[in-house]
Amino acid sequence: MTRIAPVAGTDAIRARLPAALDRYAETRATVLEGGIVDRTLKELCARYLADDPEVADFERFSERERAALEWTHAIAYDSDKADEELWRRLHEQFSEPELVELGYYAAFVLGQTHWLRTLGVRPRGEVSP
């Protein structure tokens, strides 16, 4: 017999508005965990957004990873960094659908993290100050 999966953690918050939980499940499946951009690259960008010191030195990464990290920085902290040079490099490394997915991923992770913090929920792996 199949059981209904219990709702826990942040999904319990989203379940207060079932449509929000449904959309999050779709985003998780199609962008956060799935999608066309390599998941490890997306997780690298999430680590950057979480201020992981191991990600601070962009020079140690490949050109594709550096471009993704620099775009993540522009999305999160300084949109002026998305200049012609960055866009040239992004288009050398990514297709337009990949850019949409990667940008959506970064924006979603950033917003999700801030929202959870306002609720007093620490994102996975984050230590309270």
PyMOL commands that set and color helices and strands:
alter all, ss='L'
color gray80, all
select helices_A, chain A and resi 10-14+18-32+39-49+53-55+58-60+63-76+79-81+84-93+96-118
alter helices_A, ss='H'
color red, helices_A
deselect
rebuild
show_as cartoon
